[in-house]
Amino acid sequence: MSAISFDALLFVETLTETGIDEKQAKAISTAVHDSYKIAEFVTKKDFSLFETSIRADLEKLSIELRHEISDLRKDMNTQFTAVYAKLENLQLHLVIKISSIIGGILIAGLGALGIFIKALVSTFL
């Protein structure tokens, strides 16, 4: 923070010109000067430096966030690829299982048809 300049002599002269006793004017001047010493004021320069610092921090956070989002996308793509591979594997196993069930049903159906035909032929012969 920056100090504010204070012209005590000019302050006392201004007060005495308005009719305040010089001793009282000096006391008031001292009190005002002391209050300026302990007070902290933000100047335009201070504020500008603070603003620059905040903007730099925000830019840094923005870059970090973009990197984290990019990494997250890569992780998600990897996981999706693994899930798709598992789904394809399950699909293949289901096709094989369903094919074997259908094949068994066809064989059983053909066997039953064979028995039916044999029984039909033996009935007519």
Residue frames as a rotation matrix with the C-alpha (Angstrom) as fourth column:
MET 1
0.585 0.811 0.000 0.00
0.811 -0.585 0.000 0.00
0.000 0.000 -1.000 0.00
SER 2
-0.304 -0.684 0.664 1.14
0.678 -0.645 -0.354 3.50
0.670 0.342 0.659 -0.64
ALA 3
-0.385 0.095 -0.918 1.29
0.769 -0.517 -0.376 6.50
-0.510 -0.851 0.126 1.67
ILE 4
0.525 0.594 0.609 -0.76
0.788 -0.610 -0.085 9.57
0.321 0.525 -0.788 0.95
SER 5
-0.617 -0.760 0.206 1.16
0.630 -0.634 -0.448 12.83
0.471 -0.147 0.870 0.93
PHE 6
0.539 0.757 -0.370 -0.04
0.823 -0.380 0.422 15.34
0.178 -0.532 -0.828 3.50
ASP 7
-0.377 -0.607 0.700 0.95
0.411 -0.787 -0.461 18.99
0.830 0.114 0.546 3.54
ALA 8
-0.037 0.336 -0.941 0.59
0.999 0.050 -0.021 19.88
0.040 -0.941 -0.337 7.23
LEU 9
-0.784 -0.328 -0.528 1.58
0.391 -0.920 -0.010 23.52
-0.482 -0.215 0.849 6.76
LEU 10
-0.855 0.513 0.074 -1.04
-0.175 -0.420 0.891 24.08
0.488 0.749 0.449 4.07
PHE 11
-0.150 0.817 -0.557 -3.61
0.645 0.508 0.571 22.31
0.749 -0.273 -0.603 6.24
VAL 12
-0.262 -0.026 -0.965 -2.85
0.904 -0.357 -0.236 24.56
-0.338 -0.934 0.116 9.25
GLU 13
-0.962 -0.132 -0.237 -2.95
0.046 -0.941 0.337 27.69
-0.268 0.313 0.911 7.05
THR 14
-0.611 0.792 0.007 -6.33
0.075 0.049 0.996 26.66
0.788 0.609 -0.089 5.63
LEU 15
0.035 0.630 -0.776 -7.75
0.899 0.319 0.299 26.12
0.436 -0.708 -0.555 9.10
THR 16
-0.448 -0.262 -0.855 -6.39
0.716 -0.678 -0.167 29.41
-0.536 -0.686 0.492 10.50
GLU 17
-0.990 0.107 0.098 -7.75
-0.009 -0.722 0.692 31.32
0.144 0.684 0.715 7.50
THR 18
-0.247 0.963 -0.104 -11.23
0.262 0.170 0.950 30.11
0.933 0.207 -0.294 8.43
GLY 19
0.215 0.321 0.922 -10.88
-0.625 -0.680 0.383 31.45
0.750 -0.659 0.054 11.95
ILE 20
0.878 0.019 -0.479 -9.58
0.298 0.762 0.575 28.46
0.375 -0.648 0.663 13.89
ASP 21
0.758 -0.623 0.194 -6.91
-0.553 -0.455 0.697 29.22
-0.346 -0.636 -0.690 16.47
GLU 22
0.229 -0.760 -0.608 -3.38
-0.810 0.197 -0.552 28.29
0.539 0.619 -0.570 15.27
LYS 23
-0.635 -0.459 0.621 -2.80
-0.751 0.556 -0.356 25.99
-0.182 -0.693 -0.698 18.27
GLN 24
0.146 0.780 0.609 -6.05
-0.362 0.615 -0.701 24.14
-0.921 -0.118 0.371 17.56
ALA 25
0.767 0.111 -0.632 -5.25
-0.640 0.070 -0.765 24.04
-0.041 0.991 0.124 13.82
LYS 26
-0.251 -0.936 -0.248 -1.84
-0.879 0.328 -0.345 22.45
0.404 0.131 -0.905 14.57
ALA 27
-0.547 0.115 0.829 -3.50
-0.548 0.699 -0.458 19.89
-0.633 -0.705 -0.320 16.87
ILE 28
0.579 0.808 0.110 -6.06
-0.370 0.381 -0.847 19.02
-0.727 0.450 0.520 14.21
SER 29
0.516 -0.475 -0.713 -3.29
-0.808 0.008 -0.590 18.82
0.286 0.880 -0.380 11.60
THR 30
-0.584 -0.762 0.280 -1.26
-0.811 0.533 -0.241 16.46
0.034 -0.367 -0.929 13.79
ALA 31
-0.196 0.599 0.777 -4.30
-0.380 0.684 -0.623 14.25
-0.904 -0.417 0.094 14.40
VAL 32
0.809 0.500 -0.309 -5.14
-0.445 0.177 -0.878 14.07
-0.384 0.847 0.366 10.69
HIS 33
0.163 -0.848 -0.504 -1.49
-0.903 0.077 -0.422 13.43
0.397 0.524 -0.754 9.79
ASP 34
-0.647 -0.399 0.650 -1.23
-0.685 0.678 -0.266 10.63
-0.335 -0.618 -0.712 12.37
SER 35
0.250 0.811 0.528 -4.43
-0.307 0.584 -0.751 9.05
-0.918 0.026 0.395 11.09
TYR 36
0.751 -0.057 -0.658 -2.98
-0.657 0.044 -0.753 9.06
0.072 0.997 -0.005 7.56
LYS 37
-0.301 -0.954 0.001 0.15
-0.937 0.296 -0.184 7.32
0.175 -0.056 -0.983 8.86
ILE 38
-0.653 0.044 0.756 -1.78
-0.382 0.843 -0.379 4.40
-0.654 -0.536 -0.533 10.29
ALA 39
0.479 0.878 0.015 -4.34
-0.370 0.217 -0.903 4.19
-0.796 0.427 0.429 7.49
GLU 40
-0.650 -0.600 0.467 -3.68
0.192 0.465 0.864 2.05
-0.736 0.651 -0.187 4.43
PHE 41
0.289 0.711 -0.641 -5.00
-0.519 -0.446 -0.729 3.34
-0.804 0.543 0.240 1.14
VAL 42
0.044 -0.199 0.979 -5.22
0.684 0.720 0.116 1.46
-0.728 0.665 0.168 -2.11
THR 43
-0.245 -0.196 -0.950 -3.86
-0.468 -0.834 0.292 3.45
-0.849 0.516 0.113 -4.99
LYS 44
0.718 0.477 -0.507 -4.63
-0.649 0.196 -0.735 2.91
-0.251 0.857 0.450 -8.66
LYS 45
-0.082 -0.846 -0.527 -1.18
-0.854 0.332 -0.400 1.39
0.513 0.418 -0.750 -9.01
ASP 46
-0.721 -0.127 0.681 -1.82
-0.573 0.662 -0.483 -1.02
-0.390 -0.739 -0.549 -6.10
PHE 47
0.240 0.922 0.303 -5.15
-0.423 0.380 -0.822 -1.99
-0.874 0.069 0.481 -7.60
SER 48
0.589 -0.085 -0.804 -3.62
-0.800 0.077 -0.594 -2.44
0.112 0.993 -0.022 -11.05
LEU 49
-0.534 -0.838 -0.111 -0.92
-0.784 0.540 -0.306 -4.74
0.316 -0.076 -0.946 -9.65
PHE 50
-0.526 0.438 0.729 -3.57
-0.407 0.623 -0.668 -6.74
-0.747 -0.648 -0.150 -7.79
GLU 51
0.559 0.789 -0.255 -5.70
-0.564 0.136 -0.815 -6.98
-0.608 0.600 0.520 -10.93
THR 52
0.194 -0.593 -0.782 -2.71
-0.894 0.222 -0.390 -8.17
0.404 0.774 -0.487 -12.97
SER 53
-0.781 -0.502 0.371 -1.93
-0.622 0.677 -0.393 -10.79
-0.053 -0.538 -0.841 -10.35
ILE 54
-0.134 0.834 0.535 -5.54
-0.359 0.462 -0.811 -12.03
-0.924 -0.301 0.237 -10.28
ARG 55
0.651 0.369 -0.663 -5.69
-0.728 0.055 -0.684 -12.19
-0.216 0.928 0.304 -14.07
ALA 56
-0.265 -0.833 -0.485 -2.46
-0.855 0.436 -0.281 -14.20
0.446 0.340 -0.828 -14.17
ASP 57
-0.763 0.039 0.646 -3.82
-0.435 0.707 -0.558 -16.60
-0.478 -0.706 -0.522 -11.55
LEU 58
0.287 0.952 0.104 -7.07
-0.447 0.229 -0.865 -17.01
-0.847 0.201 0.492 -13.49
GLU 59
0.447 -0.201 -0.872 -5.18
-0.873 0.116 -0.474 -17.70
0.196 0.973 -0.123 -16.71
LYS 60
-0.673 -0.740 0.011 -3.03
-0.707 0.638 -0.303 -20.29
0.217 -0.212 -0.953 -14.94
LEU 61
-0.490 0.580 0.651 -6.14
-0.311 0.582 -0.752 -21.97
-0.814 -0.571 -0.105 -13.50
SER 62
0.529 0.704 -0.474 -7.80
-0.670 0.004 -0.742 -21.88
-0.521 0.710 0.474 -16.91
ILE 63
-0.002 -0.635 -0.772 -4.81
-0.888 0.356 -0.291 -23.64
0.459 0.685 -0.565 -18.50
GLU 64
-0.864 -0.316 0.391 -4.72
-0.485 0.731 -0.480 -26.24
-0.134 -0.605 -0.785 -15.71
LEU 65
-0.077 0.933 0.352 -8.45
-0.406 0.293 -0.866 -26.86
-0.911 -0.210 0.356 -16.11
ARG 66
0.528 0.229 -0.818 -8.09
-0.848 0.082 -0.524 -27.34
-0.054 0.970 0.238 -19.87
HIS 67
-0.476 -0.773 -0.419 -5.31
-0.743 0.609 -0.279 -29.89
0.470 0.178 -0.864 -19.27
GLU 68
-0.770 0.234 0.593 -7.40
-0.352 0.621 -0.701 -31.74
-0.532 -0.748 -0.396 -16.69
ILE 69
0.342 0.932 -0.118 -10.38
-0.580 0.110 -0.807 -31.84
-0.740 0.344 0.578 -19.05
SER 70
0.258 -0.343 -0.903 -8.14
-0.905 0.243 -0.351 -33.14
0.339 0.907 -0.248 -21.83
ASP 71
-0.808 -0.586 0.055 -6.74
-0.554 0.726 -0.407 -35.85
0.199 -0.359 -0.912 -19.54
LEU 72
-0.398 0.756 0.520 -10.26
-0.389 0.375 -0.841 -36.77
-0.831 -0.537 0.145 -18.44
ARG 73
0.517 0.578 -0.631 -11.36
-0.803 0.074 -0.591 -37.12
-0.295 0.813 0.502 -22.07
LYS 74
-0.226 -0.690 -0.688 -8.42
-0.800 0.534 -0.272 -39.42
0.555 0.489 -0.673 -22.76
ASP 75
-0.892 -0.080 0.444 -9.27
-0.381 0.663 -0.645 -41.54
-0.243 -0.744 -0.622 -19.71
MET 76
0.025 0.986 0.162 -12.92
-0.510 0.152 -0.846 -41.73
-0.860 -0.062 0.507 -20.72
ASN 77
0.409 0.077 -0.909 -12.01
-0.904 0.174 -0.391 -42.73
0.128 0.982 0.141 -24.28
THR 78
-0.662 -0.703 -0.259 -9.75
-0.622 0.709 -0.334 -45.47
0.419 -0.060 -0.906 -22.93
GLN 79
-0.732 0.445 0.516 -12.52
-0.266 0.511 -0.817 -46.75
-0.627 -0.736 -0.256 -20.66
PHE 80
0.327 0.880 -0.343 -15.11
-0.704 -0.015 -0.710 -46.58
-0.630 0.474 0.615 -23.44
THR 81
0.000 -0.419 -0.908 -12.79
-0.898 0.399 -0.184 -48.55
0.440 0.815 -0.376 -25.71
ALA 82
-0.928 -0.353 0.117 -12.42
-0.362 0.786 -0.500 -51.23
0.085 -0.507 -0.858 -23.02
VAL 83
-0.333 0.889 0.314 -16.21
-0.343 0.197 -0.919 -51.37
-0.879 -0.414 0.239 -22.49
TYR 84
0.397 0.466 -0.791 -16.83
-0.893 -0.004 -0.451 -51.65
-0.213 0.885 0.414 -26.24
ALA 85
-0.457 -0.643 -0.615 -14.31
-0.722 0.672 -0.165 -54.50
0.519 0.368 -0.771 -26.46
LYS 86
-0.901 0.172 0.398 -16.07
-0.200 0.648 -0.735 -56.32
-0.384 -0.742 -0.550 -23.59
LEU 87
0.066 0.991 -0.120 -19.45
-0.554 -0.063 -0.830 -55.79
-0.830 0.121 0.545 -25.26
GLU 88
0.192 -0.070 -0.979 -18.14
-0.952 0.229 -0.203 -57.19
0.238 0.971 -0.022 -28.55
ASN 89
-0.828 -0.536 -0.164 -16.74
-0.459 0.816 -0.351 -60.20
0.321 -0.215 -0.922 -26.68
LEU 90
-0.605 0.692 0.393 -20.09
-0.215 0.334 -0.918 -60.75
-0.767 -0.640 -0.054 -24.94
GLN 91
0.287 0.715 -0.637 -21.88
-0.834 -0.141 -0.534 -60.43
-0.471 0.685 0.556 -28.26
LEU 92
-0.256 -0.482 -0.838 -19.61
-0.821 0.566 -0.076 -63.08
0.511 0.668 -0.541 -29.79
HIS 93
-0.979 -0.104 0.177 -20.22
-0.193 0.765 -0.614 -65.44
-0.072 -0.635 -0.769 -26.84
LEU 94
-0.225 0.970 0.092 -23.99
-0.403 -0.006 -0.915 -64.89
-0.887 -0.244 0.392 -27.14
VAL 95
0.242 0.265 -0.933 -23.93
-0.970 0.053 -0.237 -65.61
-0.013 0.963 0.270 -30.88
ILE 96
-0.651 -0.553 -0.521 -21.98
-0.544 0.817 -0.188 -68.82
0.529 0.161 -0.833 -30.25
LYS 97
-0.887 0.341 0.312 -24.29
-0.117 0.488 -0.865 -69.89
-0.447 -0.804 -0.392 -27.41
ILE 98
0.064 0.964 -0.257 -27.46
-0.615 -0.165 -0.771 -69.07
-0.786 0.208 0.583 -29.37
SER 99
0.018 -0.134 -0.991 -26.06
-0.958 0.280 -0.056 -70.82
0.285 0.950 -0.124 -32.45
SER 100
-0.899 -0.384 -0.210 -25.30
-0.309 0.897 -0.317 -73.95
0.310 -0.221 -0.925 -30.43
ILE 101
-0.578 0.770 0.269 -28.79
-0.176 0.205 -0.963 -73.91
-0.797 -0.604 0.017 -28.89
ILE 102
0.292 0.681 -0.671 -30.40
-0.830 -0.168 -0.532 -73.46
-0.474 0.713 0.517 -32.32
GLY 103
-0.342 -0.510 -0.789 -28.13
-0.815 0.579 -0.021 -76.18
0.468 0.636 -0.614 -33.71
GLY 104
-0.974 0.005 0.228 -29.18
-0.141 0.775 -0.616 -78.52
-0.180 -0.632 -0.754 -30.90
ILE 105
-0.134 0.991 -0.009 -32.83
-0.382 -0.060 -0.922 -77.75
-0.915 -0.120 0.386 -31.54
LEU 106
0.212 0.163 -0.964 -32.34
-0.977 0.004 -0.214 -78.41
-0.031 0.987 0.160 -35.27
ILE 107
-0.727 -0.538 -0.426 -30.58
-0.540 0.832 -0.129 -81.72
0.424 0.136 -0.895 -34.60
ALA 108
-0.804 0.497 0.327 -33.29
-0.033 0.512 -0.858 -82.75
-0.594 -0.701 -0.395 -32.16
GLY 109
0.126 0.886 -0.445 -35.94
-0.634 -0.273 -0.724 -81.67
-0.763 0.374 0.527 -34.67
LEU 110
-0.056 -0.223 -0.973 -34.27
-0.948 0.318 -0.018 -83.60
0.314 0.921 -0.229 -37.47
GLY 111
-0.957 -0.291 -0.011 -33.95
-0.265 0.886 -0.381 -86.63
0.120 -0.361 -0.925 -35.20
ALA 112
-0.448 0.870 0.204 -37.63
-0.133 0.160 -0.978 -86.40
-0.884 -0.465 0.044 -34.32
LEU 113
0.250 0.506 -0.826 -38.50
-0.887 -0.222 -0.404 -85.95
-0.388 0.834 0.394 -37.99
GLY 114
-0.524 -0.537 -0.661 -36.42
-0.743 0.667 0.048 -89.01
0.416 0.516 -0.749 -38.83
ILE 115
-0.940 0.232 0.251 -38.21
0.004 0.742 -0.670 -91.08
-0.342 -0.628 -0.699 -36.20
PHE 116
-0.073 0.971 -0.226 -41.56
-0.397 -0.236 -0.887 -89.76
-0.915 0.025 0.403 -37.44
ILE 117
0.101 0.049 -0.994 -40.73
-0.994 0.033 -0.100 -90.62
0.028 0.998 0.052 -41.06
LYS 118
-0.840 -0.462 -0.285 -39.44
-0.444 0.887 -0.129 -94.06
0.312 0.018 -0.950 -40.05
ALA 119
-0.707 0.649 0.280 -42.63
0.038 0.431 -0.902 -94.67
-0.706 -0.627 -0.330 -38.10
LEU 120
0.149 0.779 -0.609 -44.71
-0.671 -0.373 -0.641 -93.42
-0.726 0.504 0.467 -41.00
VAL 121
-0.218 -0.331 -0.918 -42.89
-0.926 0.367 0.088 -95.61
0.308 0.869 -0.387 -43.51
SER 122
-0.982 -0.187 -0.019 -43.16
-0.170 0.924 -0.343 -98.68
0.081 -0.334 -0.939 -41.30
THR 123
-0.382 0.916 0.124 -46.87
-0.233 0.034 -0.972 -98.08
-0.894 -0.400 0.201 -40.93
PHE 124
0.412 0.564 -0.716 -47.45
-0.801 -0.151 -0.579 -98.13
-0.435 0.812 0.389 -44.68
LEU 125
-0.297 -0.583 -0.756 -45.19
-0.845 0.529 -0.076 -101.03
0.444 0.616 -0.650 -45.43
